[in-house]
Amino acid sequence: MNQDKDAPLREDIRLLGRMLGDTVRDQQGEAVFGLIERIRQTSVRFRRNDDRAARQELEGILDALSREQTIQVARAFSYFSHLANIAEDQHHIRRSRAHLIAGSAPREGSLAHALARAFASGHEASELAAFFDTAAISPVLTAHPTEVQRKSILNCETDIARLLDRRDRMVLTPEEREHSDEAMRRAVLILWQTRMLRPAKLSVVDEVANGLSYFDATFLREVPRLYAALEDQLAQRDPALGALELPAFLRVGSWIGGDRDGNPFVTAEVLERALAMQAAAVLGFYLDELHTLGARLSLAAGLVSASDALLGLAERSPDRSPHRKDEPYRRAISGIYARLAATHRTLLGSEPPRHAVAQAEPYLNAYELSEDLDILHRSLVANGSAALARGRLRLLRRAVRVFGFHLAPIDLRQNSDVHERVVAELLATAQPGTDYRALDETDRCEVLLTELATPRLLASPHVRYSDETEGELAIFRAARNAHLRFGKEAITNCIISKTDDVSDLLELALLLKEAGLLRPHEQALDVNIIPLFETIEDLANAPTVMDRLFALPAYMSLLESRERMQEIMLGYSDSNKDGGFLTSGWSLYKAEIGLVEVFAKHGLHLRLFHGRGGSVGRGGGPSYQAILAQPGGAVQGRIRLTEQGEVIAAKYNNPEVGRRNLEVLVAATLEASLLSDNAPAPRAEFLDTMQALSDAAFAAYRGLVYETEGFERYFWESTVISEIAELNIGSRPASRKKGTRIEDLRAIPWVFSWAQCRLMLPGWFGFGAAVKAWRATHPDDGLARLQAMYKEWSFFATLLSNMDMVLAKSDLAIASRYAGLVKDPALRDAIFGRIRAEWQDTIDALLAITGQKELLDDNPLLKRSIRNRFPYLDPLNHVQVELLRRHRDGHDDARVRLGIHITINGVAAGLRNSG
């Protein structure tokens, strides 16, 4: 049965692979094609049959490649990974549609499944509608230093995906099939002829433009459709709800243009540019939709009625065309268009591409535009044309409510050390002799609270401050201006990296006061102050820090202006780099439990912001399971989580895949909030066992990474970290400081580097040692306890499921070739030997607990996907190692560097969630 279901996937992969092969033959010649095909067949033979002779043959072929051949081989296998991704996405869409067409039970992660579960547990549709009144769900797009995909490549892939989708949904005539194949060949040719890598480093503005493409492709259209589907499903369940319209609980956020932590290129000017680019994108979308809507709603006054409000809109419209005199709906839309065009001119200082019929007054805010669209809606419903109101107009009305004139709220983020230095300089200048940084925590808080109680500002326009202080003050002033220009929803959050105490939050509050974003006399705060707890120690201290903060009446009075809601951000990436996979996951879980208790004590609303990456080593893994595995009370209908780098493209470049991922977030949040009471709390002995496992895993991980002499050198020599730092794949440097210390390295390139060499160390190291230590001290029931935890506790099961996936993507034979790059044989053998032993211990422990015979036995779909990909990844890894060897031996020409960068791109595409 599975064979039949997967047949279309295999057919698509063969089709795309054949077209790529034909393209290589046509463009590079028969010899290059023959070489690539020989490598492919040999690699497949080795992987599928574990043929040792095939492996030796493969290594011999690859070792003998010339530089030019190496580039062609790397490009071919990299592009095959890209094409395989397209085919897999299309297969997921195909299977989802097949289930819907067959009338199958709703699938896990869908809205229909979540609602069915809620109804089955006794919740009424009216209760669910009320749940969304206070819900807040937000995926937040971030750029990062390992984002490898160029927008031009993504555009090519989008074209190929559309052609595949058309072939899948339509029965084509022979002529249509021929035209489709020809179009597909053209698309693959363009992909082959498109430069895979950027010639220059990305600027922040480039990253903003890349981020905007996902709004155009997916969010602006699919978010309103998701709302409509949810409203319809609830209304069908309970007709008394009528034409239900839910509040805007799902919004897409962004860090791009506002994340200054370690990125000196994010300035006030860049923030302003990002906001303007976003506004231009959303206003352009609205104008296009209005233009189309005006063309469609050709309703004549003699044939349909119109409300007085609608007629008033039509009369106020500057549209005086005699051809539309008796078409009040068109005239009303022309007037709305004219006002929106004037808004474009006012906010952005430029005319929209398509001019209005005449001049009009601009809208003061998006709410005014929404009111005019509501007049159209109500008039259509009243005249018996509700079907028209439910079409394009319904989606446009929803888009305006969600995206406003700002498109996406941009979060501001900065490191607490920077805030501390800026506050210290402001205090020292305003009160000479003040040494703020020399004060202890208690005295710091006293000074800050004193300043927060007075409207007096510290900064003087007559003083020239350091560049850092001037830059920070300029950012907050730009945020204040953004509120006045685009509305307060343009910037709603300020995040403090490396938060470790109460003063860190009060320092940010003081800086917000300097820009008018906090007004003491009104006890008003215009943005959320959000601490980011990142290290293992900081996560452990988070509940205590927040408890002390909430004990301050001055801060609590500010929270009253934020509806008594406090957001907390949890750092998955840095806690993993700090303490390893198991301890990071457990520390996050415990921090959430502690925070839930503290917030309940103070009667506040908690919203958690999960700083997850794409890889398991950075908190990645399936979002649905991750949200459901949160401890009881941690979701409460409110959740934000980061969507990072190449994962954004994987999730949201295809509109249907994007819609599915958005649905998963909403469905999981609903289930975790309303149905978590049905799940039993973990047993006390489970918690004790988890702590023991964490302690042992932490010791093993820290012992290797931070306490082993020479480990830092091993890491830099055995991975592509040096080359990643040189690659033009992001606007931020790979390290926060100059040097090679692991402590200073950003978590993202740390994880990305281990993925490239197929070790995936941050996603599993320490687990084997932890289980071995536990079973040694509990010889009778140790394994049985772990097996019970896996069966009964979703948190533990999710940890092991994610580790299962990571281990399945690892390959010790390939990793050993990277280890061969380490110049000191003794260092290489000592460290790789420890890694190899722990890898085997971890797999043995995982299989024993889960009862699987092989990795991914419980996930056959992913198992097949990985098995099919490995024959195309192996040559890329082998080529990468050889190129790294040449590069580091002094063969530093452009072609060698190009080859390394192409293989980095290809391996990342093949692994899909590596950064």
Disulfide bonds with the S-S distance in Angstrom:
none
